Amino acid sequence: MSPVNSRVCLFFALALGVCASHSAQTAESTPPGHVKVIPAPANVDELAGGHAKTLPVPSSIPPGIFDPDSHSASARSIRILSEDQMTREDRDLLANAESSIQERAGVENLEFNESGWTYHQLVCPALPRHLFLRFTRDDNTRQMSMFSAAIPRDGNARLHIVPIVRKGYSLFSPAPIGALTIAAFNRIRAEEGEGASADWLGTGLCYAALTGANPEIAEPASNESLEMPPVMPPTLLLSSEGGATIRFADISVSSKPMQWTMVFDARRKLIKASHSPAVMIGHGKRVVDTVNLDQSKP
């Protein structure tokens, strides 16, 4: 089974061993009646240190928010391309949108008309109807400015700007959790149409990238590996009321993994996002208890 295939589990062992430290957060973001849909690691029993019971998806979970079995097989990070790595089509699309970017960035007082700006493409397969770019102005001081832009590929929607920092300061609230960021992301997903509901992990990674992160998911431990994973694997929680919650840990900065949580309502709208230090769950070698049979004899 693919490491990122999703399964519905009653993850009792993991809940007892790790999730106790998340009880306050879980109570807030996971209403009663949720089931946890997790991508199966190489061996769920080995990861949890116990046993997990696999159940079919309950019939009460309505389809259409996210498909637990539909995701990009390689969606463990967001590819970030330089200008030279972009396709000619995407460079032309950016050139046609430059005046709109200039106008929208000016409304946000990002000083985009000044020199020193660079950009990279954010490749988000989960949202294919937009071209995503991140613009940065960094003179190696604390005055860095950064914003993301979403350009519709079909020309039938508006260009969206996601401010991240302006001269070293967040605008209004930190971009990963800001109401303006959430509102822009909802408009982008609405323009994507039905295709936006398929890839839950890719959707979460794209949101993180648009807010300034270079998200990377830990590789799952294989059956032969003696290493325990440093953080919990990505999870999708589906609500019987029709909502969904995406959780994953970004390990792009190994010394400071970050936990992302995104809560969607039954109308497919992102209503809350959080970004906080991830809890390490047992990084290091697996320990197997042994018994000396000679000493156990009467």
Summary of the structure (lengths in Angstrom):
residues: 298
radius of gyration: 21.3
end to end distance: 44.9
largest distance: 85.6
contacts: 880
relative contact order: 0.17
helix: 28%
strand: 26%
